[in-house]
Amino acid sequence: MLNQYETVFVMTPVLSEDQVKETVGKFVKLLKDKGAEIVLEDNWGMRKMAYAIQKKTSGFYYLLEYRAEGNVIRDLEIACKRDERLLRFLTVALDKHAIAYNEKKRANKAQPVTEQTES
């Protein structure tokens, strides 16, 4: 039984774009090796944080949405705790309402915006 999860990473702001991609790639590979199916990868970019973490006030945010078995989460979180490039991470199990909301949001984002003129 595959459950759907979201994991958000906050990476240290001193990383280059290549290092960010490498870090995310490491976790995506770990998930795929464990049999997870990646639903969405979303790079939120550099953002200011609400409070300082390890004396840093900003960080690179990245969202992964995936389907996996529960034991995969344990392995992912152990890898996250061991990686010094991550300031914080949060994994959330999605219920059917959150999954439906995310799918609707992706569908709306994929539709081109058309302007309507009044006649």
C-alpha positions in Angstrom: 0.0 0.0 0.0 1.5 3.3 -1.1 0.8 6.4 0.8 1.3 9.9 -0.6 3.8 12.2 1.2 5.2 15.7 0.9 8.7 16.6 2.1 10.0 20.2 2.2 13.7 20.8 2.5 15.3 24.0 3.6 18.9 24.1 2.4 21.7 26.4 3.5 21.9 29.6 1.4 25.7 29.3 0.8 25.1 26.5 -1.8 25.4 27.1 -5.5 22.6 26.1 -7.9 24.6 23.0 -8.9 25.0 22.0 -5.2 21.2 22.5 -4.6 20.4 20.2 -7.6 22.9 17.7 -6.4 21.4 17.7 -2.9 17.9 17.2 -4.2 19.0 14.6 -6.7 20.5 12.6 -3.9 17.2 12.4 -2.1 15.2 11.8 -5.3 17.6 8.9 -6.1 17.2 7.5 -2.5 13.4 7.6 -2.9 13.4 6.0 -6.3 15.8 3.3 -5.2 13.4 2.4 -2.4 10.5 2.1 -4.8 8.9 5.5 -4.4 7.1 7.2 -7.3 7.9 11.0 -7.6 4.6 12.9 -8.2 6.1 16.5 -8.1 9.3 18.3 -7.7 9.0 22.0 -7.0 11.9 24.4 -6.5 10.7 27.3 -4.4 14.1 29.1 -4.6 15.7 31.3 -2.1 13.4 32.6 0.6 13.7 34.6 3.8 13.0 32.5 6.9 10.8 33.6 9.8 13.6 33.1 12.2 17.3 32.4 12.0 18.5 28.7 11.9 22.2 28.2 12.5 22.7 32.0 12.2 21.2 31.9 8.7 18.1 34.0 7.8 17.4 32.6 4.4 17.6 29.3 2.6 16.8 27.3 -0.6 13.3 25.7 -0.3 12.4 22.6 -2.3 9.3 20.5 -2.2 9.0 16.8 -3.1 5.6 15.0 -3.4 5.8 11.3 -3.8 4.1 7.9 -3.2 5.9 5.4 -1.1 5.6 2.8 1.6 5.9 4.0 5.2 9.3 2.4 5.9 10.8 4.6 3.1 10.2 7.7 5.2 12.4 6.5 8.0 15.3 6.0 5.6 14.7 9.4 4.0 14.6 11.2 7.3 17.8 9.5 8.5 19.6 10.6 5.3 18.2 14.2 5.9 19.5 14.3 9.4 23.0 13.2 8.2 23.2 15.8 5.5 24.9 19.0 6.7 23.5 21.0 3.7 19.9 20.8 5.1 18.9 23.3 7.7 15.4 21.8 8.2 13.0 19.3 6.6 9.5 18.3 7.2 7.6 15.2 5.9 3.8 15.2 5.9 1.5 12.3 5.0 -1.2 13.5 2.7 -4.9 12.5 3.2 -7.3 12.2 0.4 -8.4 15.8 0.7 -4.8 17.1 0.5 -4.1 14.9 -2.5 -7.2 16.2 -4.3 -6.3 19.8 -3.4 -2.7 19.3 -4.8 -4.1 17.7 -8.0 -6.5 20.6 -8.5 -3.8 23.2 -7.9 -1.5 21.5 -10.5 -4.3 21.3 -13.0 -5.1 25.0 -12.6 -1.4 25.9 -12.9 -1.1 23.9 -16.1 -4.0 25.7 -17.8 -3.0 28.8 -19.8 -4.6 32.0 -18.7 -6.7 33.5 -21.4 -7.9 37.1 -21.4 -11.6 37.6 -22.0 -12.7 40.9 -23.7 -16.1 42.4 -23.2 -18.2 42.8 -26.3 
